[in-house]
Amino acid sequence: MERNFIRGVRLNELPPAGSYLHGLPVVRSLAAMGTLPLTRPVTFLVGENGTGKSTLLEAVALAAGFNAEGGSRNFQFSTAHTESELYRYITLIKSDYPRDGYFLRAESFYNTASYLDELNRQDGGALSSYGGVSLHQQSHGESFLSLVTNRFGGEGLYLLDEPEAALSPSRQLSLLVAIHELTAKHSQFLIATHSPILMAYPGAEVLELSGAGIHSVDYRETDHYQLTRRFLEDPERMLHYLLEEA
């Protein structure tokens, strides 16, 4: 049975005029929509840099009680206060409370791993649910997958911000397998990504963010897929065009 712990994201009011958030495309789109529905167990947020994918995901994470730099709800650390204030302007439409949950953020994963090591030095058991090995003692990609396969237990809300940043194409396929196993255990994923491999997950909803709004699309319609396909079909031609133009 499918279970969505968060059914939608509602913008309560626009941030103040003149603020960074006020003019952000995703915020303007939320204002026009009122509520962004989340109807599938796996939802991808895609779009060009600057459209607000990670900002929206961060706001959902903070509104759901997660630490701004990543981790579970009981992670309490901060190395720099760089989070936006968008979470103060939204309401999550919830249907149930997840048994498990995690906010995996590629850009601050090092800080999360360091905090986990510090917890382990204090009580000696903090790494037990992470495979028993420090995430710093593994490659970046291995630590990402170790986290997902060991720490994510199911019946959970999992928010992933550009997880492909550390993963080779083959490891991205491994992540898809892990996502599939966890959705079978009644989990929900919200993932901001640029990866055409990840967004191909069967049955997922792909929400494309742009200046024109937020629209549900087939992953084959995304610029990510189309550009990658054109490049792989004829890389020499595209490189010739790009370098000649340069």
Number of C-alpha atoms within 10 A of each C-alpha: 7 13 21 23 22 24 19 17 21 18 23 14 13 16 18 10 9 8 9 11 19 16 14 16 20 23 23 20 20 21 18 13 14 14 19 20 13 19 15 19 25 23 22 26 25 29 21 14 11 14 20 21 25 20 22 21 22 28 24 23 29 22 19 19 15 22 21 23 27 29 25 18 16 10 18 14 14 14 9 8 8 9 13 15 15 21 20 14 15 20 17 20 16 13 12 11 14 18 11 16 26 24 28 24 24 19 14 14 20 16 17 25 19 14 17 20 18 13 15 16 12 10 9 11 12 17 18 13 15 19 14 13 15 18 24 15 10 12 10 17 18 16 22 22 19 20 18 19 20 13 18 21 15 20 21 23 26 25 25 23 24 21 23 21 17 17 19 11 13 10 16 20 15 15 20 18 13 16 24 16 14 22 19 16 16 18 28 28 24 24 25 28 22 23 19 19 17 21 28 17 19 10 11 19 23 25 24 23 22 20 14 11 18 23 15 13 13 15 23 13 11 18 16 19 19 13 13 13 14 12 14 10 11 10 13 11 11 15 12 11 11 10 8 8 7 6
